[in-house]
Amino acid sequence: MGTSTTNGASAPSSSTAMRPWADDLPNSIRVEVGDLAVPFRDIAVTGESPVRVYNTAGPIAHDLRDGLPKRRADWVAKRWGIAAPTQRWFARHGIVTEEMRFCAIRENVAPEFVRQEIAAGRAIIPANINHPELEPMIIGRKFLVKINANIGNSAVTSGIAEEVEKLQWATRWGADTVMDLSTGPNIHATREWIVRNSPVPIGTVPIYQCLEKVKGKVEDLSIDLFLETLEEQALQGVDYFTIHAGVLLHYIPMTAKRVTGIVSRGGSIMAKWCLHHHEENFLYTHFDRICDLMRKYDVSFSLGDGLRPGCTADANDEAQFGELQTLGELTKIAWAKDCQVMIEGPGHVPMHLIQENMTKQLEVCDEAPFYTLGPLTTDVAPGYDHITSAIGAAMIGWFGCAMLCYVTPKEHLGLPNKKDVKDGVIAYRIAAHAADLAKGHPGARLWDDAMSKARFEFRWEDQFNLALDPDTAREFHDETLPAEGAKSAHFCSMCGPHFCSMKITEDVRQYAAAQGLSDEEALRKGMEEKSQEFTEKGAEVYLQA
Amino acid sequence: MGTSTTNGASAPSSSTAMRPWADDLPNSIRVEVGDLAVPFRDIAVTGESPVRVYNTAGPIAHDLRDGLPKRRADWVAKRWGIAAPTQRWFARHGIVTEEMRFCAIRENVAPEFVRQEIAAGRAIIPANINHPELEPMIIGRKFLVKINANIGNSAVTSGIAEEVEKLQWATRWGADTVMDLSTGPNIHATREWIVRNSPVPIGTVPIYQCLEKVKGKVEDLSIDLFLETLEEQALQGVDYFTIHAGVLLHYIPMTAKRVTGIVSRGGSIMAKWCLHHHEENFLYTHFDRICDLMRKYDVSFSLGDGLRPGCTADANDEAQFGELQTLGELTKIAWAKDCQVMIEGPGHVPMHLIQENMTKQLEVCDEAPFYTLGPLTTDVAPGYDHITSAIGAAMIGWFGCAMLCYVTPKEHLGLPNKKDVKDGVIAYRIAAHAADLAKGHPGARLWDDAMSKARFEFRWEDQFNLALDPDTAREFHDETLPAEGAKSAHFCSMCGPHFCSMKITEDVRQYAAAQGLSDEEALRKGMEEKSQEFTEKGAEVYLQA
């Protein structure tokens, strides 16, 4: 299907250019706030002002061949001539950029606070100067917890159109960034379509493309090929690169006795290169040259954890923490060059070992944002690793992890299809929001409270619309009570009218409210007097019950 | 379909009597160990001894009309004449019962340890003397974390056959106990079919049947009707009763200002009764009479949290902790009568407030086992509450909660169907196992390590068989690599051959092993010497890579 790219890959046609699903979720509209047109989603709620939530979905339907509106073009144009036009450079020079203001409005904080966090290295705004379509977002532990969705085809599967649709599908459900992990043919073309149509930062693992260029011969990899590939991708507008510069020669033998050794693709590639050449990792020895290139385009570092544990048995071992130490050293080098940096983390970690990961990372990486994959809290549930990992992700998010890389139900088994992408994104939106609640992030609770009120008042339509996944909530409700009448029924299929605790509570509440009873009073007056009160006023309450 | 019960309800016919699915999971067999024939599941693993795991599925196919073999009949018969034939009474009199020995073998601990935990009230074995079909199990924080699955029809849905099938389906996937929450007609008949065919303890909420008896008129409830109903259910063999004796009159006004008031069905029923009669909860005022009946049959108390929070906003409030205090007082009364007791807990609790629930419960209830519903860590994801709650369940299980009541994807939306029951059970098996790992429960890790080894060695069939849900694991793998050959392929669809980190690690490991390198050595010898080593021996390793 579709038009054909130079290398013959199937690219999106105009017919697929329009999203095959509704632009907005039910009873929601995209609103754009202020002179920077910062996007939000307003969810209409019966009889109350709409609930305004964060919105990652991007502008409404457009032709994929045109790409998204280039909202950052003018912002970036003004900055020509600055050697290191990174958000960190501006922040450290006291300049609040449009990107910082944009993020401040999105997060409901002061622009100056955003600037300070970025200057301190505690937060980053991944925003390549060549990605004008971007709606800037901030990653840092003093902001909302973010989630990343991985897409990308492999030698085994899928075409460009499919990947672009996955991008839009992932952001529709709430992905804050998307990584394109394509390894098959057409990596370049696929990436171009993705970046031009992405409102969220795009991340890649450049070593994958390098390996394609040397036809899989790891030993032929070199720093020059790597830098050339970085530049190719930076010019396309990729916002952050995963770079496994911490896989040092002397860490490699530490993985030999592990149950699952090295499980990171990039990590194993660099390990193989190091062993073959009996030389130190060229990403480490030439790190300064990489920094110079990154800052030219303001591509953020995502320092890869190539030695992350691949099973709970290998968690928090010498190899993992040794590499983390090195990532901490590299962070300081990158900062000195005004590059933005985040640090990647595990992986597979049982619950009791999660906190140590967060504590150590903040310590050895000077509070640079942490970006973990899960972690998965058990190894025995392939097919359900979005759940085994949502548990660990929610916990580490609460402990201070800034971004959570999703895991789909297909992890360890295959590449995610559209359904898997949605399941992974929803599981991680749950983990991130649970973490925001636990951190007491201002405003995080408003959404929950709106849902709870709707639940208590039997506003079924509002419950569906306020749900992270309105379609599924409605579908599940209708399975047992399909009748439209049931949408306004003051009971539900779980209990039926007799047993409706909500109904009874309403009476209790009305009664107590009518009596102006506070908890204190209730206790002070004591049982006896209270009984009398009930005797006098109680009856009428329950005539209508 | 099927034969008809006295009250005309549709009961299972012989055709549905045989389970409509395979008796054992793939490559697994049920084994029975020792003179008590304690069940386990042995999972065959290529080239290694089988992995032996806990087994809740019960005996293989039988005719539902006959019920399960009555393995406890003789054990119980010997005990006639004892006024309080409870496991607690025996434990406190230094007697190790067959049930205790059975649990000791299941948990791989000493029988004397089981006896001590029960005597101390830190654990219970719910085992009604009239439930001879039971395969005894123990609930306590020093044992494996258990999970409960709720089934039961309501006025709105489903028949007896369907509920019995849900029972077998739930235990097949790992439910340790099952609560029958039926509220519609045929409660008695449904329960009879369930108990006779259940290898796991059955719990109920007797107040539901009482309310049916008074045709939904809460004010007509009385202690005599309640005791009569308890006896009816105790005679059938129900193993534990949820009793909301902690909902006291003076706590009720404390719920008036909540966002969602009272959400427990039993709690709201008792609240309504109290307000109507302006009297104290009759379950509280006549608690001693309830104890006398419970101990006669050794029905365990599950003291209900009728005032649990129904949303994160109401978590850990005065009403909730006030009731908990009362449950602690009642625990001592029940213990004095040698009744077994566990305590029910929330509900909806954000992550940062979960630990306090566990700490307070252990303190005010003298370490009686805690049994929580979730808790759900956010309110905004109806349709995914098996995930919002698995996060909280795993955490509180790690903190010391003894049993986790599952939440299905249908929570807040409708009654669970078979798929929902499975999804809920699997999510909770994950939470419980993650908690066992975090608690360092002896042997818990063996299963994970076996899976990780199979993963590292590309033993795909073993990975499927070792999975909590082998069917789904295989199905997901086959979606991308259906060919039988792929089952033995030394790579998978995620990376393809070039990028296979596992493959590369194998080389690294073989190399290091061949050199007899330990981490220590590797570090001691230092980089230089190591480089030389690699130069000498390295080449040949990668000739075959």
Interface residues (C-beta under 8 A of the other chain):
Chain A: S154 A155 V156 T157 T183 G184 Y208 L211 G216 E219 L249 H250 I252 P253 M254 T255 A256 K257 V259 T260 G261 I262 V263 S264 R265 G267 S268 I269 A271 K272 L275 H276 H278 E279 E280 G310 C311 T312 A313 E318 A319 P350 M351 H352 T377 T378 D379 V380 A381 P382 G383 Y384 H386 I387 T388 A390 I391 A394 M395 W398 P409 K410 H412 L413 G414 L415 N417 I426 A427 R429 I430 A431 H433 A434 A435 L437 A438 K439 G440 R445 W447 D448 D449 M451 S452 K453 R455 F456 Q463 F464 L466 A467 L468 D469 T472 A473 E475 F476 H477 E479 T480 L481 C492 S493 M494 C495 G496 P497 H498 F499 C500 S501 M502 I504 T505 E506 D507 V508 R509 Y511 A512 A513 L517 S518 D519 E521 A522 L523 G526 M527 K530 S531 Q532 F534 T535 G538 V541 Y542 A545
Chain B: S154 A155 V156 T157 T183 G184 Y208 L211 G216 V218 E219 L249 H250 I252 P253 M254 T255 A256 K257 V259 T260 G261 I262 V263 S264 R265 G267 S268 I269 A271 K272 L275 H276 H278 E279 E280 G310 C311 T312 A313 E318 A319 P350 M351 H352 T377 T378 D379 V380 A381 P382 G383 Y384 H386 I387 T388 A390 I391 A394 M395 W398 P409 K410 H412 L413 G414 L415 N417 I426 A427 R429 I430 A431 H433 A434 A435 L437 A438 K439 G440 R445 W447 D448 D449 M451 S452 K453 R455 F456 Q463 F464 L466 A467 L468 D469 T472 A473 E475 F476 H477 E479 T480 L481 C492 S493 M494 C495 G496 P497 H498 F499 C500 S501 M502 I504 T505 E506 D507 V508 R509 Y511 A512 A513 L517 S518 D519 E521 A522 L523 G526 M527 K530 S531 Q532 F534 T535 G538 V541 Y542 A545
